[in-house]
Amino acid sequence: MRFFEDIHCFRNGSGFLLRTDVDGWDHLYYYTNDGKLKKRLTSGNWPVTSISLVDEKGGYVYFMARPTKSWDSHLMRVRLDGTAWNN
């Protein structure tokens, strides 16, 4: 059983954001309140290491990740609809 360190419940009741390694890499997933996957927000052969800030009004999640080297952390962001992620 895994303990989830990063979980964010949306104030508007639309669901929750979770960092999990379901595919072998820690990534961000947006679920409805009943546990159905709404949208996978990040993907790739690199880990998301933490959720830094969720800007619900602006529609972004800011997070720390290691997209290049295991020792090289980046502050990145992704839209809540899963588009336009960048660092």
HURA-V109718 format. One record per pair of residues at least 12 apart in sequence whose C-alpha atoms are under 6 Angstrom apart, sorted by the first residue. I is the first residue (numbers start at 0). GAP is how many residues later the second one is. D is the distance in Angstrom with one decimal. If there is no record, write none. Layout:
((I	GAP	D) (I	GAP	D))
//
This chain:
((5	12	6.0) (5	13	5.5) (14	16	5.5) (14	17	4.1) (14	18	4.3) (15	14	5.9) (15	15	5.4) (16	12	5.7) (16	13	4.6) (24	22	5.3) (25	21	4.8) (25	22	5.2) (26	15	5.5) (26	21	5.3) (27	13	5.3) (27	14	5.5) (28	12	5.5) (40	41	4.3) (45	20	6.0) (45	21	5.0) (46	18	5.7) (46	19	5.7) (47	16	6.0) (47	17	4.2) (48	15	5.4) (48	16	5.1) (49	13	5.7) (49	14	5.2) (50	12	4.3) (58	20	5.6) (58	21	5.4) (59	18	5.6) (59	19	4.4) (59	20	5.5) (60	16	5.4) (60	17	5.4) (61	14	5.6) (61	15	4.3) (62	12	5.7) (62	13	5.3) (62	14	6.0) (74	12	6.0))
//
